[in-house]
């Protein structure tokens, strides 16, 4: 995995931070703190995506970035917020993961 792909994974991880921050602002007393966390996560996610796109095609970078954010947030919801789980939801998230892996290997 080259440097741009590591940066893109980092961007995807920060992409999970903003929905997490918004959720925590709804369920805790520290609303402003978590909203600030969400905004910082957005900024860092966008910055690292911008860096990764210098070497990775825009369509690939965007799809991988959103895929990491979507599946990561999906898992956070299940494990920490008791979001519903069923076979169709898990299968659908698995398809996103397969798509992200496919885009990496198609490069």
VOFI-931972 format. One line per 10 residues: their letters; for each residue x, y, z of N, C-alpha, C, O, CB. Coordinates in steps of 0.1 Angstrom, whole numbers, plus 5000, padded with zeros to 4 digits. Glycine has a CB too. Layout:
N
A = X Y Z X Y Z X Y Z X Y Z X Y Z; ...
***
This chain:
107
XXXXXXXXXX = 5009 4988 5000 5000 5000 5000 5009 5012 5000 5018 5014 5009 4990 5000 5012; 5007 5021 4990 5015 5033 4990 5010 5044 4999 4999 5043 5005 5017 5038 4976; 5018 5055 5000 5015 5066 5009 5001 5072 5007 4994 5075 5016 5026 5077 5007; 4997 5074 4994 4984 5080 4991 4973 5071 4997 4963 5076 5001 4983 5082 4976; 4974 5058 4996 4964 5049 5001 4963 5050 5016 4952 5049 5022 4966 5035 4996; 4974 5051 5023 4974 5052 5037 4967 5065 5041 4959 5066 5051 4988 5052 5043; 4970 5076 5034 4964 5089 5036 4949 5088 5034 4941 5093 5042 4970 5100 5027; 4945 5081 5024 4931 5079 5021 4923 5071 5032 4912 5074 5036 4929 5072 5007; 4930 5061 5037 4924 5053 5048 4922 5063 5061 4912 5062 5067 4933 5041 5052; 4932 5071 5063 4932 5081 5074 4920 5090 5072 4913 5093 5081 4945 5088 5075
XXXXXXXXXX = 4918 5095 5059 4907 5103 5056 4894 5096 5059 4885 5102 5065 4907 5108 5041; 4893 5084 5056 4881 5076 5058 4878 5074 5073 4867 5074 5077 4882 5062 5052; 4889 5073 5081 4887 5071 5095 4882 5085 5101 4873 5084 5110 4900 5068 5102; 4887 5096 5097 4882 5109 5101 4868 5111 5096 4860 5118 5103 4891 5120 5097; 4864 5105 5085 4851 5106 5080 4841 5100 5090 4829 5105 5090 4849 5099 5066; 4845 5090 5097 4836 5084 5108 4834 5094 5119 4824 5093 5127 4842 5071 5112; 4844 5103 5121 4843 5112 5133 4832 5121 5133 4827 5125 5144 4856 5119 5134; 4828 5126 5122 4818 5137 5122 4804 5131 5125 4797 5137 5133 4817 5144 5110; 4799 5120 5120 4786 5115 5124 4787 5110 5139 4777 5111 5146 4782 5103 5115; 4798 5105 5143 4800 5101 5157 4799 5113 5166 4792 5113 5176 4813 5094 5159
XXXXXXXXXX = 4805 5124 5163 4804 5136 5171 4790 5141 5171 4786 5146 5182 4813 5147 5165; 4783 5141 5160 4769 5146 5160 4760 5137 5169 4752 5142 5176 4763 5146 5146; 4762 5124 5168 4755 5115 5176 4757 5117 5191 4748 5118 5199 4758 5100 5173; 4770 5118 5195 4774 5121 5209 4768 5134 5214 4765 5136 5226 4789 5120 5210; 4767 5144 5205 4762 5157 5209 4747 5156 5212 4742 5164 5220 4764 5167 5198; 4740 5145 5207 4726 5143 5210 4724 5135 5223 4713 5136 5229 4720 5136 5198; 4733 5127 5227 4731 5118 5238 4739 5121 5250 4739 5114 5260 4734 5104 5233; 4747 5132 5250 4755 5136 5262 4752 5150 5265 4745 5157 5258 4770 5134 5259; 4757 5154 5277 4756 5168 5281 4765 5177 5274 4763 5189 5274 4758 5168 5296; 4776 5172 5268 4786 5181 5262 4784 5183 5247 4792 5179 5239 4800 5175 5264
XXXXXXXXXX = 4773 5189 5244 4768 5191 5230 4779 5199 5222 4783 5194 5211 4755 5198 5229; 4783 5210 5227 4792 5219 5219 4806 5212 5217 4811 5213 5206 4795 5232 5227; 4811 5205 5227 4823 5198 5226 4823 5188 5214 4832 5187 5206 4827 5190 5239; 4812 5180 5214 4811 5170 5203 4808 5176 5190 4812 5170 5180 4800 5160 5207; 4801 5187 5189 4800 5194 5176 4813 5199 5171 4816 5198 5159 4789 5205 5177; 4821 5204 5180 4835 5209 5176 4843 5197 5171 4850 5197 5161 4842 5215 5188; 4842 5185 5178 4848 5173 5174 4844 5169 5160 4852 5166 5152 4845 5162 5184; 4831 5170 5157 4826 5167 5144 4832 5176 5133 4835 5171 5123 4810 5168 5144; 4832 5189 5136 4837 5199 5126 4852 5196 5124 4856 5197 5112 4835 5213 5131; 4860 5194 5134 4874 5191 5132 4876 5178 5124 4884 5177 5115 4881 5190 5146
XXXXXXXXXX = 4868 5168 5127 4868 5156 5120 4865 5158 5105 4872 5152 5096 4859 5145 5125; 4855 5166 5102 4852 5170 5088 4864 5176 5081 4867 5172 5070 4840 5179 5088; 4870 5186 5088 4881 5193 5082 4892 5184 5079 4898 5184 5068 4885 5205 5091; 4896 5176 5089 4907 5166 5087 4904 5156 5076 4913 5152 5068 4911 5160 5100; 4892 5151 5076 4888 5141 5066 4889 5147 5052 4895 5141 5043 4873 5137 5068; 4884 5159 5050 4885 5166 5037 4899 5169 5033 4903 5167 5022 4877 5179 5037; 4908 5173 5043 4922 5176 5040 4929 5163 5035 4936 5164 5025 4929 5182 5052; 4927 5152 5042 4934 5140 5039 4929 5134 5025 4936 5129 5018 4933 5130 5050; 4916 5136 5023 4911 5132 5010 4917 5140 4999 4921 5135 4988 4895 5134 5009; 4918 5153 5001 4925 5162 4991 4939 5157 4989 4944 5157 4977 4925 5177 4997
XXXXXXXXXX = 4947 5154 4999 4960 5149 4997 4961 5136 4989 4969 5135 4980 4967 5147 5011; 4952 5127 4993 4952 5114 4986 4948 5115 4971 4953 5108 4963 4941 5104 4993; 4940 5125 4968 4936 5127 4954 4947 5132 4945 4945 5132 4933 4924 5136 4953; 4958 5136 4951 4969 5139 4942 4975 5127 4935 4981 5129 4924 4980 5146 4951; 4973 5115 4940 4978 5103 4934 4967 5093 4930 4970 5084 4922 4988 5097 4943; 4956 5094 4937 4945 5084 4934 4934 5091 4926 4930 5102 4929 4940 5078 4948; 4929 5084 4916 4918 5090 4908 4906 5095 4917 4903 5088 4926 4913 5081 4897; 4900 5106 4913 4890 5112 4921 4878 5102 4924 4874 5101 4936 4884 5124 4915; 4874 5095 4914 4862 5086 4916 4866 5075 4926 4858 5071 4934 4858 5080 4903; 4878 5069 4924 4882 5059 4933 4884 5064 4947 4879 5058 4957 4896 5053 4928
XXXXXXXXXX = 4891 5075 4949 4893 5081 4962 4880 5084 4969 4878 5081 4981 4901 5094 4961; 4871 5090 4962 4858 5094 4968 4850 5081 4972 4844 5081 4983 4849 5102 4958; 4849 5071 4964 4842 5059 4967 4848 5052 4979 4841 5047 4988 4842 5050 4955; 4861 5051 4979 4868 5045 4991 4866 5053 5003 4863 5047 5014 4883 5043 4988; 4867 5066 5003 4866 5075 5014 4852 5073 5020 4850 5072 5032 4868 5089 5010; 4842 5074 5012 4828 5073 5017 4825 5059 5021 4817 5057 5031 4818 5077 5006; 4831 5049 5015 4829 5035 5019 4834 5032 5033 4828 5026 5041 4835 5025 5009; 4846 5037 5035 4852 5035 5049 4844 5043 5059 4841 5037 5070 4867 5041 5049; 4840 5055 5056 4832 5063 5065 4818 5056 5068 4814 5055 5079 4829 5076 5060; 4812 5051 5057 4799 5045 5059 4799 5032 5067 4791 5030 5076 4793 5042 5045
XXXXXXXXXX = 4808 5023 5063 4809 5010 5070 4814 5012 5084 4809 5006 5093 4818 5000 5062; 4824 5021 5086 4829 5023 5099 4818 5029 5108 4816 5025 5120 4840 5033 5099; 4810 5038 5103 4799 5044 5111 4788 5034 5114 4782 5034 5124 4793 5057 5104; 4785 5026 5104 4776 5015 5105 4780 5006 5117 4772 5002 5125 4775 5007 5092; 4793 5002 5118 4798 4993 5128 4797 5000 5142 4794 4994 5152 4812 4989 5125; 4801 5013 5142 4800 5021 5155 4786 5021 5160 4783 5019 5172 4805 5036 5152; 4776 5023 5151 4762 5023 5154 4758 5010 5160 4751 5010 5170 4754 5026 5142; 4762 4999 5154 4758 4986 5160 4765 4983 5173 4758 4979 5182 4762 4975 5150; 4778 4985 5174 4785 4981 5186 4783 4991 5198 4784 4987 5210 4799 4980 5183; 4781 5004 5195 4781 5013 5206 4767 5020 5209 4764 5025 5219 4791 5024 5204
XXXXXXXXXX = 4758 5020 5198 4745 5026 5200 4734 5017 5198 4722 5021 5197 4744 5038 5190; 4736 5004 5197 4726 4994 5196 4717 4995 5184 4705 4993 5185 4718 4994 5209; 4723 5000 5173 4716 5001 5160 4711 4987 5156 4718 4977 5160 4724 5007 5149; 4700 4986 5149 4695 4973 5146 4704 4965 5136 4711 4971 5128 4681 4974 5139; 4705 4952 5138 4713 4943 5130 4704 4932 5124 4696 4926 5131 4725 4937 5138; 4706 4930 5111 4699 4919 5105 4708 4914 5093 4717 4921 5089 4684 4922 5101; 4704 4903 5087 4712 4897 5077 4714 4907 5065 4724 4908 5059 4707 4884 5072; 4703 4913 5061 4703 4922 5049 4712 4934 5052 4720 4939 5043 4689 4927 5046; 4712 4940 5064 4721 4951 5067 4735 4947 5066 4744 4954 5061 4717 4957 5081; 4738 4936 5072 4752 4931 5072 4757 4927 5058 4768 4931 5054 4754 4919 5082
XXXXXXXXXX = 4748 4921 5050 4752 4918 5037 4754 4930 5028 4764 4931 5020 4741 4909 5030; 4746 4940 5030 4747 4953 5023 4761 4960 5027 4768 4965 5018 4736 4962 5026; 4764 4960 5039 4777 4966 5044 4788 4958 5038 4799 4964 5034 4778 4967 5059; 4787 4945 5037 4797 4936 5031 4800 4940 5017 4811 4939 5012 4794 4922 5033; 4789 4943 5010 4790 4946 4996 4798 4959 4994 4806 4961 4985 4776 4948 4989; 4796 4969 5003 4804 4981 5003 4819 4978 5005 4827 4983 4998 4799 4991 5014; 4822 4969 5015 4835 4966 5017 4842 4959 5005 4853 4962 5001 4836 4956 5029; 4834 4950 4999 4839 4943 4987 4842 4954 4975 4852 4952 4968 4830 4932 4982; 4833 4963 4974 4835 4974 4964 4848 4982 4967 4855 4985 4958 4823 4983 4964; 4850 4985 4979 4862 4993 4983 4875 4985 4980 4884 4990 4974 4862 4997 4998
XXXXXXX = 4875 4972 4984 4886 4963 4981 4888 4962 4966 4899 4962 4961 4884 4949 4987; 4877 4960 4958 4878 4959 4944 4884 4972 4938 4892 4971 4929 4864 4957 4938; 4880 4983 4942 4886 4996 4937 4901 4997 4940 4909 5001 4931 4879 5008 4943; 4905 4992 4951 4920 4992 4955 4927 4983 4945 4938 4987 4940 4922 4988 4969; 4922 4971 4943 4929 4961 4934 4928 4965 4920 4936 4960 4912 4924 4947 4937; 4918 4972 4916 4917 4976 4902 4926 4988 4898 4927 4991 4886 4902 4980 4899; 4932 4994 4908 4941 5005 4905 4953 5001 4897 4962 5009 4893 4945 5012 4917
***
